[in-house]
Amino acid sequence: MFKKIDTDETAMPKWLAAEDAQKRNTVNRKLYTEDEQKYVMELLSKVSQVYNARVFSNYREQFATVKVQKPNRMNLKSYGVMELNKWADAQGIDRVVTKSAVIYRVKH
């Protein structure tokens, strides 16, 4: 017997969504100056040093992000992360915390 699972039929397959995101990232990166890109890479480096998780950057039209995917709960309370968050707050970098990620946003 089959069980019907409610799914969104209009949703893009994951592989296609990932491909689309990569294309947008490449196009949007060109909207940022070299100094802005260096700043995002500096943030990426700092975030990578304090989190034990997958960390990557994304460039959007309005802002660039550094995303920590599935951070370890212990990381969220570590001294390094608290210091990073203080630095980010002083720099005006927004932080969004979801169930599965921590996202640092740098306005364009």
Protein Blocks (a to p, Z undefined) as FASTA:
>chain_A
ZZdddddfkbccfklmmmmmmmmmmmmmmmpcfklmmmmmmmmmmmmmmpccdddddddf
kbccdddehiafklmmgmklmmmmmmmmmnopacdddfkbccddddZZ
